[in-house]
Each structure stands twice: as C-alpha cells, then as structure tokens.
Amino acid sequence: NWANIPGEPALWVFLLGDMALFSMMFGVIGFYRSHDFETFVISQALLSEAHGVLNTVLLLTGSLVVALGVQAARRGSDRWARHYLLLGLSTGVGFCVAKWFEYSAKIDAGISPTTNSFFTNYFVFTGLHLVHVVIGIGVLALMWSRARTRGRLRDSMRFIEGGACYWHLVDLLWIVLFAFLYLA
C-alpha cells in the first residue's frame, strides 16, 4: 500500500536507482582495490580520517535532526520543524565546508584525480556524493521554507517525508563511501 510509504512512489524509484548507481561505484572501488591493493593502501593512508569522521558525524547528526523535524511536522509543530530542518541544513553546509578543506589539503599536497587509481576513485565518488549533498541542502531549504508558512507543512507532508528520505540516502551513501575509502 503506497499510502503508508513516506514520500511519493516516483521518489522511491529515483532513490533505488541512485542506490543501484552507487552500488556499481562501490564495485568499481572494489575492483580497482583488488587490482592495485598496494597503491590503495598507501594512498588511503594519505587521507585524513579526522575529516572523514567529522563528515560522518555531521551527516549522522543531520539525519537525526531531519528525522526530528519530520516528527515535529507530523505533530503540527511548525516552529520545531523549522528549527530541526535548519539544523539539518547547517550540517549539510558544514559537510561541504569540511570537504572543501579536505580537497584543498589534498590539492596543496600535489594530490589530484590523476595521481593514481585510488585518488581517481576518491575524487570522482566523493565529488559525486558532494553533488548529492548540495542537492540535499536545496531540498532541506525548500522544506524549511514550507515550515515557515503556518499550516503549509500539513499540506506538504509527502514532500517533507520524501525530502527526508533523500537526505537519509545521502547519509547512507556517505557511510559506505567512508568505510570503503577511509577505513577498508
């Protein structure tokens, strides 16, 4: 029954397609890692686990406050929904700022997407994820905007739930990328 699924059915087609795309990307990372293991291990040691952990904490916190925002919207508490959604949006902005510093440090050290296969994967896949974060920030900004108009959240619950599902997908994808690129 589609009535009990958060968001619109078409959104779930998009989310499942996006997960399939990223699953293929994870397979690409695994393929290159298995064929050039030493390069991956050496290059992985050049990543800042602190940046990776910070980004993970930011996105996990963002997912928590967005979920709290959806709950507040369901209760009709526009004020709390606004606050939580703005906090979620700010964690996305924080992620982008942290990623900027991380990329800058790599480029300043002479590391680029052409350095080796690991850094090609790193820049391409974290960059594609970053695009998803920026889109998510836009979605959260629209959700926040709707929460600013009294009574508009009740009429927008499918959008609010769908936007939250997208944001949770962005979080999930980062957790897997973090594990593959920073920890594996």
C-alpha positions in Angstrom: 0.0 0.0 0.0 1.7 3.2 -1.2 -0.3 5.3 1.2 1.9 4.1 4.1 5.3 4.8 2.4 6.8 8.2 3.1 7.2 10.5 0.1 6.0 9.9 -3.4 6.3 6.5 -5.2 8.3 8.1 -8.0 10.8 9.3 -5.4 11.4 5.7 -4.4 12.2 4.7 -8.0 14.8 7.5 -8.0 16.2 6.6 -4.7 16.5 2.9 -5.6 18.1 3.9 -8.9 20.6 6.1 -7.1 21.4 3.3 -4.7 22.0 1.0 -7.7 24.3 3.6 -9.3 26.3 3.9 -6.1 26.4 0.1 -5.6 28.1 -0.1 -9.0 30.5 2.6 -7.9 31.3 0.6 -4.8 32.0 -2.3 -7.1 34.4 -0.2 -9.2 36.3 0.8 -6.0 36.5 -2.9 -5.0 37.7 -3.8 -8.5 40.5 -1.2 -8.5 41.4 -2.0 -5.0 41.8 -5.7 -5.7 43.9 -5.0 -8.8 46.2 -2.4 -7.2 46.0 -3.1 -3.5 49.4 -1.6 -2.6 48.5 1.7 -4.2 45.2 1.8 -2.4 46.7 1.1 1.0 49.5 3.7 0.6 47.1 6.3 -0.8 44.4 5.6 1.8 47.0 6.4 4.5 47.2 9.9 3.0 43.5 10.6 3.7 42.6 12.4 6.9 40.5 10.1 9.0 39.6 13.1 11.1 37.9 14.8 8.1 36.1 11.5 7.3 34.9 11.2 10.9 33.9 14.8 11.1 31.9 14.4 7.8 30.3 11.3 9.2 29.3 12.9 12.4 27.9 15.9 10.5 25.7 13.7 8.3 24.6 11.4 11.1 23.6 14.4 13.1 21.9 15.9 10.1 19.8 12.7 9.6 18.8 12.7 13.3 17.7 16.4 13.3 15.9 16.0 10.0 14.0 12.9 11.4 13.1 15.0 14.4 11.9 17.8 12.0 9.6 15.3 10.2 8.2 14.2 13.6 7.6 17.8 14.6 5.9 18.4 11.2 3.7 15.4 11.8 2.7 16.8 15.2 1.9 20.2 13.6 4.8 21.9 15.4 5.9 24.2 12.6 8.3 26.1 14.9 10.2 23.0 16.0 10.1 21.6 12.4 11.7 24.8 11.2 14.4 24.6 13.9 15.3 21.0 13.2 15.3 21.4 9.4 17.5 24.4 9.7 19.9 22.4 11.9 19.9 19.6 9.3 20.6 22.1 6.5 23.5 23.5 8.5 25.1 20.1 8.9 25.0 19.8 5.1 26.7 23.1 4.8 29.2 22.0 7.4 29.9 18.9 5.4 30.6 21.0 2.3 33.0 23.3 4.2 34.8 20.3 5.7 35.1 18.7 2.2 36.4 22.0 0.8 39.2 22.0 3.4 39.9 18.3 2.7 40.1 18.7 -1.0 42.2 21.8 -0.6 44.7 20.0 1.6 45.0 17.2 -1.0 45.5 19.6 -3.9 48.0 21.6 -1.9 49.9 18.4 -1.3 50.0 17.8 -5.1 47.3 15.1 -5.0 44.7 15.2 -7.7 42.3 12.8 -9.5 45.2 11.9 -11.9 47.6 10.9 -9.1 46.6 7.3 -9.2 43.6 5.0 -9.4 42.8 5.4 -5.7 42.6 9.2 -5.9 40.7 9.0 -9.2 38.1 6.9 -7.3 38.3 9.2 -4.2 37.8 12.5 -6.0 35.1 11.2 -8.5 33.0 9.3 -6.0 33.3 11.8 -3.1 32.7 14.6 -5.6 29.5 12.9 -6.9 28.4 12.4 -3.3 29.1 16.1 -2.6 26.8 17.0 -5.5 24.1 14.9 -3.7 24.8 16.8 -0.5 24.3 20.1 -2.3 21.0 18.9 -3.8 20.0 17.7 -0.4 20.8 21.2 1.1 18.5 22.6 -1.6 15.7 20.2 -0.7 16.1 20.9 3.0 16.0 24.6 2.2 12.6 24.1 0.5 11.4 22.0 3.4 12.4 24.8 5.8 10.7 27.4 3.6 7.5 25.4 3.7 7.8 25.2 7.5 7.9 29.0 7.7 4.4 29.3 6.4 1.9 28.4 9.1 -0.2 25.3 8.1 1.8 24.7 5.0 3.6 21.7 6.5 0.4 19.7 6.9 -0.3 20.1 3.1 3.4 19.2 2.3 3.9 16.1 4.3 4.6 13.8 1.4 7.2 16.3 0.2 8.7 16.7 3.7 8.9 12.9 4.1 10.4 12.4 0.7 13.0 15.1 1.2 13.9 13.5 4.5 14.2 10.1 2.7 16.6 11.7 0.2 18.7 13.2 3.0 18.9 9.8 4.7 20.0 8.3 1.4 22.8 10.9 1.2 23.9 9.9 4.7 23.8 6.2 4.0 25.9 6.6 0.8 28.5 8.6 2.8 28.7 5.9 5.4 29.6 3.3 2.8 32.0 5.6 1.0 33.7 6.5 4.3 34.1 2.7 5.0 35.4 1.9 1.5 37.8 4.9 1.1 38.9 5.8 4.6 38.7 2.6 6.6 38.7 -0.6 4.5 
